[in-house]
Amino acid sequence: MGHDQCRLVLFAEVAHVLGYTLHVDLTANLVHKPDGTVFEFVLNVLERERLLGGLDEIELTMLDSALIADYEVARRKTEPWLFDEQG
């Protein structure tokens, strides 16, 4: 079954079954339905890590804060006119 078909099946079941639950395994990229059916899904590595770590876009960026600070220091040295604070 293709990804679009799986999505349609899951959405239909969720819409028609009160209290519907399923298990999503982010590390294995699998969705387990209550009847035992398992669907595989595609998720890029960055998205998976973001979800597993509970990180939003800002928190994800802040993981590289040391690299960003190093870049800013280097940029001030090579293009100081961009940081002229007198104007």
C-alpha positions, -999 to 999 in steps of 0.1 A, spaced: 0 0 0 14 34 -9 19 63 15 -11 82 2 -33 51 6 -20 45 41 -27 81 50 -63 79 37 -69 47 57 -55 62 89 -75 95 85 -107 75 78 -103 54 109 -95 83 132 -125 102 119 -149 72 125 -136 57 157 -140 76 190 -109 74 211 -88 60 183 -52 54 192 -21 42 174 16 39 181 41 59 162 77 47 164 99 76 152 131 57 155 119 29 132 96 51 111 66 28 117 30 34 126 13 5 145 -25 3 142 -46 -13 170 -54 -43 147 -17 -50 144 -13 -35 109 20 -17 105 28 11 81 62 24 73 67 62 67 95 84 55 110 111 77 142 128 70 169 126 97 167 162 108 130 161 113 132 128 132 159 142 155 139 174 160 108 154 170 127 129 192 145 158 210 113 179 213 130 208 195 114 236 177 131 255 149 147 280 174 159 254 198 174 235 168 192 266 157 205 272 192 223 238 191 247 255 168 251 287 189 288 282 193 292 280 155 270 311 150 291 331 176 323 321 159 309 332 125 299 365 139 333 371 154 350 363 121 325 385 102 332 415 124 369 411 116 365 408 78 336 432 73 337 456 103 316 483 85 286 461 88 288 464 125 295 501 128 276 511 159 282 548 156 256 554 129 
